[in-house]
């Protein structure tokens, strides 16, 4: 099997893997379909197309099964919902259980001894039933979760499972008491169903004896158990402390509490040795404010309900390194290359994180985004936390013997970040489309931005505002400017382009440039004019409120006309 040279997770959860031999593999956002492009032979003509294989993952050929499994593991490690086809997962990684695992309960901080979760400065929080675990790194900036998840089912079975989860999450909106009652009701229902099954089998109503007990399926599991059991597998995910799903909020809080307790005890010991007054610190929280039950992520269905949204024209950023021409702009979430992991968080606060593989990491966010990186590390001997700041414009030279080059990894992260800026500031909205997030009733229209406002100012230009906070300004002299602006009515004071600190300027001859708003240079009057327009609209509240549910077929086509 060829070794992976590059692995990329895009904003829509699609995956691209490039191998050392020149071949590549593309995985759809839902994970249920793949396209394998073989490397062209050495004697092939430059115009000869590459040999490709496109297939459903559940029916993958044995020649690609190992590569698909590694690509799926990469996707599931960083995507919010995993894709777990039973026929691809090895039998040794699957478990047969006779119950549905929809939620887990975490320890109570008021009764549990949190210090027992600490082992050599690392923290492990396990659920009471042992179905989920959370591991917090020593730097407390990233955590790993492991949980049992039922393998992907058919669309009908997945719909029933998602309805169960939605019922649980609906009760989540009405406070702790309703959440507790929902959990108790689900447990009671499971117990009642188990009793009914046992009682009916005792009366001879179960008709499984028609299947011989020694008959087994392709994985060696007796068919006698398949009707009353489910296949599960352990799923591993990695999340940043800066951005993670809601279901891991409480166990992460427990892990951080453990670290705080450990730190307070060490400080108290030091004070006692130095005859100082001990420090009293109550780090325990009010248990009434925390919910100790989490709803686990469910696997995506085996088949996709919107395969027409699968794209097989991958991002060409990693091919056209020396050029500025990119045909298919896509947001990038995760990049793995030569043992270094890059994470890009596109949220209210954009964050860039670099994990070089030596238990340290680099972070850039806020006003530092793309300009300065802070390096966090733990000294091996003293266990002290080190922080160093590096400027992108003045990176240190390479040190012989170091496992990686600081200059190389920071420069690579900056290039990818600028590419993501260009994708955000383009008017190509393809990266919003995700097949498994589509609502069937609207055919995916709720994921595309719509036109909210348009204004023409004589002798100056035209301003267009979209529902994704994107602003397109066309001036009469041929210059066009794209930027991001927050038009939410709750913002009383708007910071200049607080989501993206760049804007994209296109000259009349088609040349595109990324311009920092803090340093506009000769283009100051264009940027200032666009900002003044946005501020005036925000003060007068002329931009209507937009919700995805307001998209109907009538206003969708009217916005396109």
C-alpha positions as CSV (number, residue, x, y, z in Angstrom):
1,X,0.0,0.0,0.0
2,X,1.2,3.5,-0.9
3,X,2.1,5.8,2.0
4,X,0.1,9.0,2.4
5,X,1.9,12.2,1.5
6,X,-0.9,14.7,2.1
7,X,-4.3,14.4,3.8
8,X,-6.8,17.3,3.7
9,X,-10.3,17.7,5.3
10,X,-12.3,20.5,3.7
11,X,-15.0,22.7,5.1
12,X,-17.8,20.4,3.9
13,X,-16.1,17.3,5.5
14,X,-14.9,16.0,2.1
15,X,-11.4,14.4,2.1
16,X,-8.5,14.4,-0.3
17,X,-5.6,12.1,0.1
18,X,-2.4,12.3,-2.0
19,X,0.0,9.3,-2.1
20,X,3.7,9.2,-2.6
21,X,3.3,7.4,-5.9
22,X,1.3,10.2,-7.5
23,X,-2.2,8.7,-7.1
24,X,-4.9,10.3,-5.0
25,X,-8.2,9.5,-3.4
26,X,-11.3,11.7,-3.0
27,X,-14.0,11.0,-0.4
28,X,-17.4,12.6,-0.5
29,X,-18.6,14.8,2.5
30,X,-20.8,12.0,3.8
31,X,-18.1,9.4,3.3
32,X,-20.3,7.0,1.4
33,X,-18.7,7.5,-2.0
34,X,-15.1,7.7,-3.2
35,X,-13.1,8.3,-6.4
36,X,-9.6,6.9,-6.8
37,X,-7.3,8.4,-9.4
38,X,-4.4,6.2,-10.3
39,X,-1.0,7.8,-11.0
40,X,-0.3,8.0,-14.8
41,X,2.4,5.7,-16.1
42,X,5.8,7.2,-16.7
43,X,5.4,6.7,-20.5
44,X,1.9,8.2,-20.6
45,X,1.2,11.2,-22.8
46,X,0.6,14.5,-21.0
47,X,-2.9,14.7,-22.4
48,X,-3.8,11.1,-21.5
49,X,-6.4,11.2,-18.7
50,X,-5.7,9.3,-15.5
51,X,-7.5,6.0,-14.8
52,X,-10.2,6.6,-12.2
53,X,-12.5,4.3,-10.2
54,X,-15.7,5.7,-8.6
55,X,-17.7,3.5,-6.2
56,X,-19.8,3.3,-3.1
57,X,-17.6,2.8,-0.1
58,X,-19.8,0.1,1.3
59,X,-19.0,-2.0,-1.9
60,X,-15.3,-1.0,-2.2
61,X,-12.9,-3.3,-4.0
62,X,-10.5,-5.2,-1.8
63,X,-7.6,-3.4,-3.5
64,X,-8.7,0.0,-2.1
65,X,-10.2,-1.2,1.2
66,X,-7.1,-0.5,3.3
67,X,-6.6,3.0,1.8
68,X,-10.3,3.8,2.3
69,X,-10.2,2.7,5.9
70,X,-7.3,5.0,6.6
71,X,-9.0,7.9,4.8
72,X,-12.3,7.3,6.8
73,X,-10.3,7.2,10.1
74,X,-8.8,10.6,9.2
75,X,-12.3,12.0,8.3
76,X,-14.0,10.6,11.4
77,X,-11.2,11.9,13.6
78,X,-12.0,15.6,12.8
79,X,-15.6,15.6,11.5
80,X,-18.6,16.1,13.8
81,X,-20.5,12.9,12.6
82,X,-18.6,9.7,11.6
83,X,-19.3,7.4,8.7
84,X,-18.9,3.7,9.8
85,X,-19.6,1.2,7.0
86,X,-19.7,-2.3,8.6
87,X,-18.2,-4.1,5.6
88,X,-15.1,-1.9,5.6
89,X,-14.4,-1.9,9.3
90,X,-12.3,-5.0,10.3
91,X,-14.1,-7.5,12.6
92,X,-11.7,-7.0,15.4
93,X,-12.7,-3.3,15.7
94,X,-16.4,-4.1,16.0
95,X,-18.4,-5.1,19.1
96,X,-21.8,-6.8,19.4
97,X,-24.1,-5.1,22.0
98,X,-27.7,-5.8,22.9
99,X,-28.7,-2.2,23.7
100,X,-28.9,1.2,22.0
101,X,-26.2,3.6,23.3
102,X,-27.6,7.1,22.7
103,X,-26.3,9.0,25.8
104,X,-23.7,8.7,28.6
105,X,-23.6,10.0,32.1
106,X,-20.5,11.7,33.4
107,X,-19.2,11.7,37.0
108,X,-20.6,14.2,39.6
109,X,-17.8,16.6,40.7
110,X,-19.4,16.9,44.1
111,X,-19.1,13.2,44.9
112,X,-16.3,11.9,42.7
113,X,-12.6,12.2,43.6
114,X,-11.3,14.2,40.6
115,X,-7.7,13.8,41.6
116,X,-7.8,10.1,40.6
117,X,-8.4,11.1,37.0
118,X,-4.9,12.7,36.9
119,X,-2.0,10.5,35.7
120,X,1.4,12.0,35.0
121,X,0.0,15.5,34.3
122,X,-2.5,14.0,31.8
123,X,-6.2,13.8,32.5
124,X,-8.7,11.1,31.6
125,X,-12.4,11.5,32.2
126,X,-14.5,8.4,31.7
127,X,-18.3,8.2,31.7
128,X,-20.0,6.2,34.4
129,X,-21.0,3.4,32.1
130,X,-17.5,3.3,30.4
131,X,-18.9,4.0,26.9
132,X,-17.0,7.3,26.4
133,X,-13.7,8.7,27.5
134,X,-12.1,12.2,27.2
135,X,-8.3,12.8,27.3
136,X,-7.0,16.3,27.9
137,X,-3.4,17.1,26.7
138,X,-0.8,18.4,29.1
139,X,-1.0,21.8,27.4
140,X,-4.8,21.9,27.9
141,X,-5.3,23.2,24.3
142,X,-6.5,20.0,22.6
143,X,-8.5,17.0,23.8
144,X,-9.2,13.5,22.4
145,X,-12.5,11.7,22.9
146,X,-13.3,8.0,22.4
147,X,-16.8,6.7,22.4
148,X,-18.8,3.7,21.2
149,X,-20.9,4.4,18.1
150,X,-23.3,2.2,16.2
151,X,-22.1,1.5,12.7
152,X,-23.8,3.2,9.8
153,X,-27.3,1.9,9.1
154,X,-29.7,2.2,6.2
155,X,-31.4,5.6,5.7
156,X,-34.7,4.5,7.4
157,X,-32.9,3.1,10.4
158,X,-30.7,6.2,10.7
159,X,-33.8,8.4,10.5
160,X,-35.3,6.6,13.5
161,X,-32.1,6.9,15.4
162,X,-31.8,10.6,14.6
163,X,-35.4,11.1,15.7
164,X,-34.5,9.5,19.1
165,X,-31.6,11.9,19.4
166,X,-33.7,14.9,18.4
167,X,-36.3,14.0,21.0
168,X,-33.5,14.0,23.6
169,X,-32.1,17.3,22.4
170,X,-35.6,18.9,22.2
171,X,-36.0,18.2,25.9
172,X,-32.6,19.8,26.3
173,X,-34.2,23.2,25.6
174,X,-36.4,23.2,28.7
175,X,-33.9,23.1,31.4
176,X,-32.3,20.5,33.7
177,X,-35.5,19.0,35.0
178,X,-36.9,18.1,31.6
179,X,-33.5,16.8,30.5
180,X,-33.4,14.5,33.5
181,X,-36.9,13.3,32.9
182,X,-36.1,12.5,29.3
183,X,-33.1,10.5,30.3
184,X,-35.0,8.6,32.9
185,X,-37.9,7.9,30.5
186,X,-35.4,6.5,27.8
187,X,-33.9,4.3,30.4
188,X,-37.3,3.1,31.6
189,X,-38.4,2.4,28.0
190,X,-35.3,0.4,27.3
191,X,-35.8,-1.7,30.5
192,X,-39.5,-2.2,29.6
193,X,-38.6,-3.3,26.1
194,X,-36.0,-5.7,27.4
195,X,-38.5,-7.2,29.8
196,X,-41.0,-7.6,27.0
197,X,-38.5,-9.2,24.8
198,X,-37.5,-11.6,27.5
199,X,-41.1,-12.4,28.3
200,X,-42.1,-12.9,24.7
201,X,-39.1,-15.2,24.1
202,X,-40.0,-17.1,27.3
203,X,-43.5,-17.7,25.9
204,X,-42.1,-18.9,22.5
205,X,-43.1,-15.8,20.5
206,X,-39.6,-15.2,19.3
207,X,-39.3,-17.0,15.9
208,X,-35.5,-16.9,15.6
209,X,-35.2,-20.7,16.0
210,X,-36.0,-20.9,12.2
211,X,-32.4,-19.7,11.8
212,X,-29.8,-22.3,12.7
213,X,-27.7,-21.2,15.7
214,X,-24.5,-22.3,14.1
215,X,-25.0,-20.3,10.9
216,X,-22.8,-17.2,10.8
217,X,-22.5,-14.1,8.6
218,X,-19.5,-12.9,6.6
219,X,-17.9,-11.5,9.8
220,X,-18.3,-14.6,11.8
221,X,-21.3,-13.4,13.9
222,X,-24.1,-15.9,14.5
223,X,-27.2,-14.9,12.6
224,X,-29.2,-15.9,15.6
225,X,-28.1,-12.6,17.3
226,X,-28.4,-10.2,14.4
227,X,-32.1,-9.4,15.0
228,X,-31.7,-8.4,18.6
229,X,-28.2,-6.9,18.6
230,X,-26.3,-4.0,17.1
231,X,-22.7,-3.6,15.9
232,X,-20.7,-0.9,17.6
233,X,-17.1,0.4,17.1
234,X,-14.9,2.8,19.0
235,X,-14.6,6.2,17.4
236,X,-11.7,8.5,18.2
237,X,-12.0,12.3,17.6
238,X,-9.6,15.2,18.2
239,X,-10.9,18.7,19.0
240,X,-9.5,22.0,19.9
241,X,-10.4,23.6,23.2
242,X,-11.2,26.7,21.2
243,X,-13.9,25.0,19.1
244,X,-15.7,21.7,19.9
245,X,-19.2,20.2,19.8
246,X,-21.6,20.8,22.6
247,X,-21.8,17.2,23.8
248,X,-18.2,17.4,25.1
249,X,-18.6,20.6,27.0
250,X,-19.3,19.1,30.4
251,X,-16.5,16.4,30.4
252,X,-14.0,19.0,29.1
253,X,-15.1,21.2,32.0
254,X,-14.4,18.3,34.4
255,X,-11.0,17.7,32.9
256,X,-10.1,21.4,33.3
257,X,-11.3,21.2,36.9
258,X,-8.9,18.3,37.5
259,X,-6.0,20.4,36.1
260,X,-7.0,23.3,38.4
261,X,-7.1,21.1,41.4
262,X,-3.7,19.6,40.6
263,X,-2.3,23.1,40.1
264,X,-3.7,24.4,43.4
265,X,-2.4,21.4,45.4
266,X,1.1,21.9,43.9
267,X,1.0,25.6,44.9
268,X,-0.2,24.8,48.4
269,X,2.7,22.3,48.8
270,X,5.2,24.9,47.7
271,X,3.7,27.5,50.1
272,X,3.9,25.0,53.0
273,X,7.6,24.3,52.2
274,X,8.4,28.0,52.2
275,X,6.3,28.6,55.3
276,X,3.9,30.8,53.4
277,X,0.2,31.2,54.1
278,X,-1.7,28.5,52.3
279,X,-3.9,29.5,49.4
280,X,-7.5,28.6,49.7
281,X,-9.2,28.0,46.4
282,X,-12.6,26.5,45.8
283,X,-12.6,25.3,42.2
284,X,-15.7,23.2,42.5
285,X,-18.8,24.5,40.6
286,X,-22.4,24.5,41.4
287,X,-23.7,21.0,40.3
288,X,-27.1,22.5,39.6
289,X,-25.7,24.5,36.7
290,X,-24.2,21.5,34.9
291,X,-25.9,18.7,33.1
292,X,-24.1,15.4,33.5
293,X,-25.7,13.5,30.6
294,X,-24.4,13.9,27.0
295,X,-26.0,12.7,23.8
296,X,-23.4,10.9,21.7
297,X,-22.8,11.6,18.0
298,X,-24.5,9.2,15.7
299,X,-23.1,7.7,12.5
300,X,-24.2,9.0,9.1
301,X,-26.4,6.6,7.0
302,X,-24.9,4.1,4.6
303,X,-26.3,5.9,1.5
304,X,-26.4,9.6,0.8
305,X,-29.7,11.4,0.1
306,X,-28.0,14.0,-2.1
307,X,-25.3,12.4,-4.2
308,X,-25.7,15.1,-6.8
309,X,-23.9,17.4,-4.4
310,X,-20.7,15.3,-4.4
311,X,-17.9,17.1,-6.2
312,X,-14.9,15.4,-7.7
313,X,-12.9,18.5,-8.7
314,X,-10.6,18.8,-5.8
315,X,-9.0,22.0,-4.6
316,X,-5.9,22.6,-6.7
317,X,-4.1,24.8,-4.1
318,X,-1.6,22.0,-3.3
319,X,-0.9,21.5,-7.0
320,X,-0.5,25.2,-8.1
321,X,1.9,26.2,-5.3
322,X,3.8,28.7,-7.4
323,X,0.8,30.3,-9.0
324,X,-2.2,32.4,-7.7
325,X,-4.8,30.7,-10.0
326,X,-7.2,28.4,-8.1
327,X,-10.2,27.1,-10.0
328,X,-12.2,25.6,-7.1
329,X,-12.0,27.6,-3.9
330,X,-12.7,25.5,-0.8
331,X,-12.4,26.2,2.9
332,X,-9.8,24.0,4.6
333,X,-10.3,22.6,8.1
334,X,-7.4,20.1,8.6
335,X,-4.2,19.4,6.7
336,X,-1.8,16.6,7.6
337,X,1.6,16.8,5.8
338,X,4.9,15.0,6.7
339,X,3.8,14.4,10.3
340,X,2.6,18.0,10.9
341,X,-1.1,18.7,11.5
342,X,-2.6,22.1,10.7
343,X,-6.1,23.1,12.0
344,X,-8.0,26.1,10.7
345,X,-11.1,27.2,12.7
346,X,-13.5,29.4,10.7
347,X,-15.8,30.8,13.3
348,X,-16.6,34.1,15.0
349,X,-12.9,34.1,15.9
350,X,-10.7,32.7,13.2
351,X,-7.9,30.5,14.7
352,X,-4.9,28.7,13.2
353,X,-3.2,25.9,15.1
354,X,-0.1,23.8,14.2
355,X,0.8,20.5,15.8
356,X,4.3,19.5,14.8
357,X,4.2,16.2,16.6
358,X,6.5,16.9,19.6
359,X,3.6,17.6,22.1
360,X,3.9,21.3,21.5
361,X,1.8,23.5,19.3
362,X,1.6,26.9,17.6
363,X,-1.5,29.2,17.7
364,X,-2.5,32.3,15.9
365,X,-5.8,34.1,16.5
366,X,-7.5,37.5,17.0
367,X,-5.3,40.5,16.1
368,X,-2.3,38.1,15.7
369,X,-4.1,36.0,13.1
370,X,-1.7,35.3,10.2
371,X,0.9,37.8,11.5
372,X,2.2,36.3,14.8
373,X,2.2,32.7,16.1
374,X,2.6,31.8,19.8
375,X,4.5,28.5,20.5
376,X,3.4,26.6,23.5
377,X,5.6,23.8,24.9
378,X,6.3,21.9,28.2
379,X,9.9,21.5,29.4
380,X,10.6,17.9,29.9
381,X,12.6,18.2,33.1
382,X,10.9,21.0,35.0
383,X,7.4,20.5,33.5
384,X,7.2,24.3,33.1
385,X,5.0,25.9,30.4
386,X,6.9,27.9,27.8
387,X,5.5,30.5,25.5
388,X,7.4,32.1,22.6
389,X,6.0,34.5,20.0
390,X,7.2,34.4,16.4
391,X,6.5,37.0,13.8
392,X,5.8,35.8,10.3
393,X,8.0,38.5,8.8
394,X,11.0,37.5,11.0
395,X,11.1,33.8,11.5
396,X,14.2,32.1,13.1
397,X,16.6,30.2,11.0
398,X,16.6,26.4,11.0
399,X,18.5,24.7,13.8
400,X,20.4,21.5,12.8
401,X,19.0,18.5,14.6
402,X,15.5,19.8,15.1
403,X,12.8,17.4,14.0
404,X,11.0,20.2,12.1
405,X,11.6,23.7,10.8
406,X,9.6,26.5,12.5
407,X,10.0,28.7,9.5
408,X,8.6,26.1,7.2
409,X,5.5,25.1,9.2
410,X,4.6,28.7,10.0
411,X,5.0,29.8,6.4
412,X,2.9,26.9,5.2
413,X,0.2,27.7,7.6
414,X,0.2,31.3,6.5
415,X,-0.2,30.3,2.8
416,X,-3.1,28.0,3.6
417,X,-4.7,30.8,5.7
418,X,-4.5,33.3,2.9
419,X,-6.0,30.8,0.5
420,X,-8.9,30.3,2.9
421,X,-9.4,34.1,2.9
422,X,-9.6,34.1,-0.8
423,X,-12.2,31.3,-0.7
424,X,-14.2,33.3,1.9
425,X,-14.1,36.5,0.0
426,X,-15.0,35.0,-3.4
427,X,-18.6,35.0,-4.7
428,X,-18.4,31.3,-5.4
429,X,-20.6,29.8,-2.7
430,X,-19.9,26.1,-3.5
431,X,-18.2,25.5,-0.2
432,X,-21.5,26.0,1.6
433,X,-23.0,22.9,0.0
434,X,-22.8,19.7,2.1
435,X,-24.8,16.7,1.1
436,X,-25.5,15.2,4.5
437,X,-26.5,18.6,6.0
438,X,-29.1,19.2,3.3
439,X,-32.8,19.4,4.2
440,X,-34.7,17.3,1.7
441,X,-37.8,19.7,1.7
442,X,-35.7,22.6,0.5
443,X,-33.3,20.7,-1.8
444,X,-30.3,22.4,-0.2
445,X,-31.5,26.0,-0.8
446,X,-31.2,26.8,2.9
447,X,-27.4,26.3,2.7
448,X,-26.8,28.9,0.0
449,X,-26.7,32.6,0.8
450,X,-29.4,34.8,-0.7
451,X,-29.4,38.5,-1.7
452,X,-30.6,40.7,1.2
453,X,-29.9,44.2,0.1
454,X,-28.8,46.1,-2.9
455,X,-28.2,49.8,-3.2
456,X,-27.0,52.0,-6.1
457,X,-25.3,55.3,-5.4
458,X,-24.9,57.6,-8.4
459,X,-21.4,58.3,-9.6
460,X,-20.0,56.0,-6.9
461,X,-21.1,52.4,-7.4
462,X,-23.3,49.6,-6.2
463,X,-23.4,47.7,-2.9
464,X,-24.8,44.2,-2.6
465,X,-25.2,42.3,0.8
466,X,-25.7,38.6,1.1
467,X,-27.1,36.6,4.0
468,X,-23.7,35.1,4.8
469,X,-22.4,38.6,5.8
470,X,-20.6,38.9,2.5
471,X,-20.5,42.3,0.9
472,X,-19.8,42.9,-2.8
473,X,-19.1,46.5,-3.8
474,X,-18.7,47.4,-7.5
475,X,-17.4,50.9,-8.2
476,X,-18.1,52.9,-11.4
477,X,-14.4,52.9,-12.4
478,X,-14.3,49.1,-12.7
479,X,-12.9,48.3,-9.2
480,X,-14.7,45.6,-7.2
481,X,-14.3,44.8,-3.5
482,X,-15.4,41.8,-1.5
483,X,-15.4,41.9,2.3
484,X,-17.2,40.3,5.3
485,X,-19.3,42.5,7.7
486,X,-21.5,41.7,10.7
487,X,-24.9,43.2,10.2
488,X,-26.5,41.6,13.3
489,X,-28.8,44.0,15.1
490,X,-27.4,43.0,18.5
491,X,-24.0,44.6,17.7
492,X,-24.1,48.2,18.9
493,X,-20.5,48.8,18.0
494,X,-19.1,47.2,14.9
495,X,-15.4,46.5,14.6
496,X,-13.9,46.8,11.1
497,X,-14.3,43.5,9.4
498,X,-14.0,41.6,12.6
499,X,-14.6,38.2,11.0
500,X,-12.0,38.5,8.3
501,X,-9.2,41.1,8.6
502,X,-8.7,41.1,4.8
503,X,-10.7,42.2,1.8
504,X,-10.3,41.1,-1.8
505,X,-9.9,43.8,-4.5
506,X,-10.2,43.2,-8.2
507,X,-8.9,45.7,-10.7
508,X,-10.6,46.4,-14.0
509,X,-8.1,44.2,-15.8
510,X,-8.9,41.2,-13.6
511,X,-6.0,41.2,-11.2
512,X,-7.1,40.1,-7.7
513,X,-5.3,41.2,-4.5
514,X,-5.8,40.4,-0.8
515,X,-5.6,43.7,1.1
516,X,-5.2,44.1,4.8
517,X,-7.9,46.5,6.0
518,X,-5.5,47.9,8.6
519,X,-3.0,48.7,5.9
520,X,-5.1,49.6,2.8
521,X,-2.3,51.6,1.1
522,X,-3.3,53.3,-2.2
523,X,-6.7,51.6,-2.0
524,X,-7.8,53.3,1.1
525,X,-10.7,55.3,-0.5
526,X,-12.3,52.1,-1.9
527,X,-12.1,50.3,1.5
528,X,-13.2,53.4,3.4
529,X,-16.2,53.9,1.2
530,X,-17.4,50.3,1.6
531,X,-16.9,50.5,5.4
532,X,-18.9,53.7,5.6
533,X,-21.8,52.2,3.6
534,X,-21.8,49.1,5.9
535,X,-21.8,51.3,9.0
536,X,-24.6,53.4,7.7
537,X,-26.7,50.3,6.9
538,X,-26.0,48.9,10.4
539,X,-27.0,52.1,12.2
540,X,-30.3,52.4,10.2
541,X,-30.9,48.7,10.5
542,X,-31.9,48.4,6.8
543,X,-30.7,44.8,6.5
544,X,-33.6,42.4,7.2
545,X,-33.2,39.6,9.7
546,X,-32.4,36.3,7.9
547,X,-33.1,32.7,9.0
548,X,-32.5,29.6,7.0
549,X,-36.2,28.6,7.5
550,X,-37.3,31.8,5.6
551,X,-36.0,30.4,2.3
552,X,-38.9,29.4,0.1
553,X,-39.0,28.6,-3.6
554,X,-40.6,31.9,-4.4
555,X,-38.0,34.2,-2.8
556,X,-35.2,31.9,-3.8
557,X,-35.9,32.4,-7.5
558,X,-36.8,36.0,-7.1
559,X,-33.3,36.6,-5.5
560,X,-31.7,35.0,-8.5
561,X,-33.5,37.2,-11.1
